[in-house]
Amino acid sequence: MNKIVFLFLFITPIATSQKLSSSYSTRLGKVTISSCTVAEDIEAINNQAFCVLNPETGDIALDILMRAFVFENTLMYDHFNESYVESDLYPKAVFRGEIIDFDLTQSDTQIRMIEGFLTLKDQTVPLAFKVEIDNTPTSYVLSGTTVVLLEDYSIKIPKLLTSNISNSIHVSFRFECKVSNM
């Protein structure tokens, strides 16, 4: 009997620490980018963004493949990948940051700030934005919006198209991160 109690006392903390140190992730995160001008509204959706969340520390990491954005027409897709983000040279955008004051025990919706750095086209720029976090029984759902300035990432719009493409790109996202034990 003493061996069973000892085994239980030994295994319980290990199981608990494994649950707490689990990361949550998704490979099917949704990122939408949009540019709205008087001349034209442009939108692209990427449903293959990778997100990892460590709920203990609030650390968050995102990898977004540029070629996974879907535009309403092929010409927009080509211009985006060839001329603006140069996907052959810079295949992904990377964000590394932290959710400030994240409370993994809070069961209702939290509104928090994320602070970190977005790297796009080898340019790394600080970025801070609000995130809404829903703690469900099986996941953390993170959603929000932010604005990215093209000039911060050395993205140049030809003068002929400046009335069609905004200098500030609106980015919205939704990641349903489930336990991944990474």
N, C-alpha and C positions, 0 to 999 in steps of 0.2 A: 504494500500500500504506500509506503514511504517513497518507493521508486516512482510510482504513478504521480504522486503529488509533486515530487522533484521535477519530473519530466514536464508536467503541466506548468509549473512555475518557470521552467527554462524556456519552453516553447512559446508561451503567451507573449512575453515581451518581444521575442523575435518576430512573431506574426504581426504584432501591433506596429513595430518599427518598420516592417516592410510595407504595411498599408500607408503609414504616414510618409514614407520616403518615396512612394509611388509618384511618378509623373503622369500627367494627363496629356493626351495628344490627339490630333486629328490630321489626316492627310487630305481631307475633303472640305477644308475651310473655304469660305466664300469671300472674295474681295471684289468690290466693284469700284471702278474708277470712272469719273465723269468730268467732262468739260462743258460748261454751258456759256454760250455767247449769244449775242443778238442774231448772228448769222447761222449758227449751227449748234446743236446739242450732240455730244458724242458720249457714248457709254460703252464700257467693255466689262465683261464678267469673267472671273477666274474661279472655278470651283475645285481647284486642286492645290490650294495653299496649305502648307504644312505648318502646324503650330504645336509647340510643346509648352506646357505650363507646369511649374513646380509649385503646388499650392502652399507648401511649407514656407517657402522663401518669397513667393510672389514673382519669381523670375519667369520671364516669358521669352520665347524665341520663335521667330517666324521666318520661313523661306517661301518666297513667291516666285514661281517660274514665269518669266515674262512672256514666253510663247504660249502659255496656257490661257491668256486673255482672249476672249471671243468677242469680236466686234460685229456690227451689223453688216459690214461689207468687207470684202477681201482687201480693197485698196487701203482702208483704215488700218487693218491688221498689218499689212506690208509696211506702211509708213511708220507705224508705231515701232515695229521690230527692227526695221532696217535704218531708219533715219533718226528716230528720237531716242529710244533706249538701247539701240545697238545690241540686240539680244545675242548675236553670235559672239561678241566680245564679253558681254556682261549678261549671262543667262538668267540671273535671278536678282531679286531685291531681298535684302536681309535686314531684319529688325531684331535687335537684342535690347531687352529692357526689364523693367521691374514694375509690378503693380504696387503702388504706394498704399500702405496700411491695409493690405488684403487680409481679410478675416476668413480663414477656411472653415470656421465653425458656424458662421452666419448662414442661416438657411433661407433667408429671403433675399431679394435683389439688393445688390450693392452697387453704388456708383463710386468709382475710384478713378484716380489718375494713373496713367502709365507714363513713365519717363524712360527714355532710352535713346538709341541711335539707329537711324535708317541709313543703310548703305545701298546706293543705286549708282551704277556706272562708276564705281570706284570712288564715289564721293560719300563721305559719312557725315551726317548732319544730325544734331540733337533734335528729338521730336517728343513732344508731350501732348497727351490728349486724354479725354474722358473715355471710360469704358463702363458698360453696364454688365454686371456679372450675375448670372442666375445659377444658383447651386441646386441642381436636380439630384435625385437619388443616385443617378449613374454617371453624371457628368457636370462639368462647368461650362456654361454657355456664355461666351464673351462677344459683345457686339458694341459697335460704336462708329464714329466718323472722325475724320481729321482732314486737314488740307495740306497738300504738298506743293511747294513752289518749284516750278521748273528751273528757275535760275540757280537754285541751291544745288542742283545736280547737273549743271552745265548742259541742259537740254535746250537747244536753240530751235525756235520756230521760224521758218522762212517768212520774210516780210509779206509775201503773197498770201500766206495762211494765217497771219496774226489776228485777223477778224474772225477766223473760224475756230481757233484753239485758245482757250484761256491760259493765262500764265499761272493760275492756281488750279490744281487738280483736286477735286473732292474724292476722298477715299472712304468707302464704307466697308465694314467687315462683319462677319459672323463666324465664330469658331465654336463647334461643339466638341470639347475635349473630354475624352473618356480615359479611364485609367489604362496605363500602358506598361507599368512596371519596367521602365527603361533602365 
